Amino acid sequence: EHDIAQENFCNSCQMFLNFCGLLCAKSSKSFLPNFEKSFLTKPKHNLLRITRVLNSLNQIGKGDCSRIIFNQIDKYNTSYPNEIPIETFVIWKYTQNKI
């Protein structure tokens, strides 16, 4: 049951991340950043959802996936500074220190 719940949660995360422009390559456990500027200008609740995804993955023992997602966001943030609000990025970075 635990594995099924974990897999269902991961599938839900993938659907949301795809909506955000983070394309999940499940077989290689990598996320290909494909943010659209329009996503970053949408309401803040989507940014908060990414925070929940990062935290939740850590809590269910999928810290490796959380790190992969964060690392891709970090690369995007390096390439396109100021696209992601600094306060949001700091919170996302903090989620990685809790692993």
N, C-alpha and C positions, 0 to 999 in steps of 0.2 A: 504494500500500500504506500509506503514512504517513497519508494522509487517512482510509482505512478504519479503521486502528488508532485514530486520534484520535477518530473518530466513535463507535467501539465503546466507548472509554473514557468519552466524554461521556455515552453512553447508560447505562453502568453507574453513573456519578456521579448521573445523574438518578434512577435507581431507588433508590439509597441515600438521596439527599436527600429524595425523596418519603416514604420510610420515616421519616425524621427529622422530617418535617413542613415541609420547605422545598419548596414546590411550584414546579417549574420551568415557566415559560412560555417554551418553547424559541423560539418565533417572535419574541418581543420581547426575548429574552436577559435576562429579569428573573426574580427569584425572590421569591415571595410568602411571607413568613414565616407559618407556621401551626404553630409548635411546640406540642406538647402537653406539659404538665407531666410526664406519665408518661414521655416520652422522656428528659427531663432527670434523672429518678430511676432510669433503667435503668443497667445497668453502664457503667462508664467507657469501655469499649472503643468504644462508639458515638461518644463525644466524641473519642477518638483517631482514629477513622476520618474524622471531619470535618477534623481536622488534616491527615491524609494527602490528602484530596480537595483542600484548599486548596493544599497544597504541590505535588501532582501536576499540577494545572491550570496552575500557574505554570511547571512544568518542561516541559510539552508546548506551551507558547506560548499558553495560554489564560488569561493573567493577567487579562484583562478579566472572564472568568467568575468567577475566584477573587475579584476585587474586588466583583463584584455580590453574590456569596454572603456575603462578609464584611460588606458594608454592610447587608444585610438582617439578619444576626445582630446587628450593632451597634445597629440600630434596635430590635430585639427587646430587647436587653440594656438599652437606655436606658429602654424602657417597663416592663420587668420586672427591675429591678436585683436582683442576688443569686440569680437563677434559674440562671445559668450560673456555675460556679465561677470566681473571679477569675483563678486560675492558668491555667485553660483559655483564658479570654478573652484574656489577655496573650499566650499562645502563638499563638492565632489572629491576633491583631493583628500579631505578629512576622512571620507568613507574608506579610503584605502589604508589609512593609518590604524584603523580599527580591526584590521584582519589579524 
